[in-house]
Amino acid sequence: MKKILVPTDFSDHAYYALKVAAEIARKNNGEIFLLHMLELPGQAGDAIGVGHELPEIMLFKNAAINKLEDLMDDDCLQGLKVSEIVQFELAFDGIMKISEKNGVDLIVMGSHGASGFKEMFIGSNAEKVVRNSNIPVLIIKKEQSTFNVARFVFAADFSDEVKKPFEKVVEFANKFDAELHLVMINTPSSFKPTHVAQEIMDHFVSKFTINKFSTHIYNDVNVESGVLNFANHINADLIGMSTHGRKGLAHFFNGSISEDLVNHSVRPVVTFKI
């Protein structure tokens, strides 16, 4: 977690994410890339593409730069290496490109979630990033006085495809000296007897070196409810999930548990791409 990208729209939720990112960077001798995307109307975007700088565009750009400069002076960033970036592009596209260009290894974003038809048909930028990013994404939903991760819940089916992202989960937990609470959610549609579920988890964790962990089997009506209820039960500081990055109709019909958690959990959520 040496290079951390923090997209900002200068909202309160984005600031909550920035403060968490600053804590992580300070603990890991890391640096922060502070990114603001200017999403312009079609004609303005075309003008940028051919090298024109319309007065209205420059007004928006200068205002964004001034806000970033003010943010760079915030107390939470004192003593840290911070780079500011203003880019004309759709937020999601810009976040992906800047992450890849700068070798970012963690994205920290604020989100207020979404609900109803907005959640179904539009989705937030945080949702899109969670769905598509190959880099771990940490979503912050509310202000954190300090970002201490003592209890880290990671929910999965512990199949072979989870092994690769789980390496990053273990690294994340070990860096924070967190106890990793590994949980398999038993639902009516995918029920496993306790001894079978335990055998699967025991075999899975035997391949990894984890500083502190425990295994749990939790019954609930569906996976999302099970994860949220289990996290509440142990008063977790962080929820982790792996995501498949489904797209198109497959995503529309199957959905994504990780994205649902980003929308509905009040606790921080970190996702790892399979």
N, C-alpha and C positions, 0 to 999 in steps of 0.2 A: 504493500500500500504506500508506495513512494510517490506516485503521481495520481493526483485526485482531481477529477473534473467536477466542477459545481456549476451547473446552468442556473442562471438567475433571471427572473423577470422583475426583481426588486420588490417582490411581495413579502409578507411576513413569513410564509411557509418556506420560501427560498432562503430567507435569512436564517431560519431555524436549521436548515440543511447546511448552510455555510458554517455555522458555529460548530456543528458536529464534525464536519470535514476538517475544520481547523484543529479540533481536539485530536482527531486521528492523525493528521499530518504532524502535529507536535510530538506525539508519542512515537512516531515512526521515522522521524527526521525526513518527512516528505515535503512535497511542494503541491501547491494548488493552482489549477487553471480555472479562472473565473470567467465564465462565458455568458454573454448576452446575445441573443439572436434577434435581429430586426426582421420581422416578417412584413414585407412590403406588398402593396397591391400590385397587380400584374404589370401595369405600365411602368411603375417605378422600378420593379425588378428588371424589366427589359432595359431600362435606361442604365441601370448599374451594369448589366451584361455587356453593353456596348461602350462603356467607359464614360457615360455622362453622369454628372453629379448635379441633380436638380436641387434647387434651394430647399425644398421641403425635405428631401432625403438627407441633406447635410444637417438640417435642423434636428431631425430625429437622431442622427448619428452623434452629433455633438452633445445632445441631451443625454444619450446613453453613456457616452464617455465620461461626462461629468458625474453621473450617478455612480459609475464604476470607480472613479477616482475617490469619491466620498466613501464608498464601501471599502476600498483598499486601506483607508485610514482607520477603519473600525478596530476597536481594542482587541477583538478576538483574533485578528490577523497579525498582531504585533510580533515581530521576530521570525515570521514565516516567509518563505519564498513564494510569491504570488505573481502569476502572469495574468493580465487582463486581455480578453479577446472580445471584440465586437464584430459580428459577421452578419451579412445580409443573406438570410436563407430561412427556410422553414425550420422550426425549432428542432424537430426530431432528426431531420437530415443533417443539420449542423452539428448536433450532439454526437451523432455517429461518426461523422467525418473528422471532427476535431479530436475525438477520443483515439481514433486510429492513427491520425497524423502525429500525435504527441506521445504515443505509447502509454496511454493512461491505463492504470490497473484497477481503478475503482471510480465509479460515478456515484455522486451523492446528490439526491434531488429531494426537494420539498414537494408535497402533494396534499391537496385537501380532499382527494378522492372524487368520485362521481356517483351518480345514482340514476335510476330509472332509464328513460330513453336516451339521455345523454351518455350514460355508461354503455348502453348497448350499441348505439350507432356512431358515436363520435369518439369517446374515450379520451383520456388525458394524455399529454405528452409522456408523463411518467409511465403510463400503461404501455405505450408504444415502445419506449426504451426498454422496459422490463421484458417485453415479448421478444425483442430483436437483438439486444445487446449480447455480444460474446464476453463482455467484461462484467464482473459482478456489479450489481446496482443496489445501492442502499437508499431506501425511501424513508424520509422523515415526515411524520404526520403532525407533530406538535412540538412545542419548544421543550428542549431537554436541558435541565439545569446542569447536568454533567452526563456525558455519554460513557457510562460504565456498563460493561456487558458481563455481568456475573452469571446470568442464566440465559443461555442461548438455545432456543428450540429449533431443531431441524427435523422437518417432517418429510418422509419419503416412503416409497414402497421397497427401497433397498435392493433393487434389481441391479443387474450388471451395468446398465446404462447410466446409473447414478454414480458409479465409481469415479469417473473422471472429474465431474464437478465437485464431488465430495473431497477431493484433495484440497481444493480451495476453501471449502467449508472448514476443514481441520486447521488449515493455515490461519484462517480468520479467527477461529476460536482460540488457538494457541497464542496468537499475538495479543489477544485481550485477556489471556489467562482465564477464560470463561469455562464454566462447566457446560459441556455440550449435552443437551437433553435430546436424545434421538427418539423419535416417536413414530410408530406406525399406526395410522388411523384405520380401525376396523369399521366398515360400513355394511349395511345389509346387502348391498350389491357386490361387495368384494370381501366377504367375511373369511377370516382364517382362524382356526382354533389357536388358542394362546400358545400352545407348545410349538406349533408350526411357525407362527409369526416370530416367536423368540429364537427359534433355530435360524431363521432367515437373517435376523438382525445380528445374532452372535457370529455367524459365518461372515457376514459383511464387514463388521468392525474388526475382525481378526486380521484383516489385510492392512490396517492403518495404525499409526502411532498417535494416539490422542492423549493429551495430558490429563484431562479430566472429563469423564463422560458417564452417562447412565442411559439405560434403554427403557422404553415404555411402550405399552400397547394400550390404545385408548379407543373406546367404542363410541360412535356417534352416528347421526343420521346421514351425514355426508362429510367429505374430507375437510372442506373449508370450516364448517362448524366445529369439527373435531380439533383442528389446529387452533382455532381461536379459543375454544373452551379449555383446551389443555394449557395453552399459554396463560390464560387467566388463572387457572388452577395453581400453577407454580409461580405466578407473578413474574413471567419472563421479561427480560430486558430487550430481547430481539428475537424475531422469527425469521428462519431461513427456509427457502424452498428452491428446488431446481425447476427450470422452465424449459419447455420444448420449443418455444418460438413458433407455434402454429400460425399459419397465415390463411387468408382467404376463407373459403367456405368451411374448411376444417376447423379454423378458429371460431367461426361464427356458431357452428353447431356444437362443438365440443367445449368451447370456452377455455379458460386458463385459470387454474386454481390460484396461481401466483398473482395474476392480475386482479382476481377477486379479493385476495388478501390485501393487495396494495390499496384497493378502494375501500375496504371495510374494516381493516384493522387500525386501531388507534396506536398500536405499538409500531416501532420501526420494523421494517421488513427488508431483508437482503435476499437477492435472487442470484442464482448461478445457472448459466446456460448449459444444457446438456448438449 
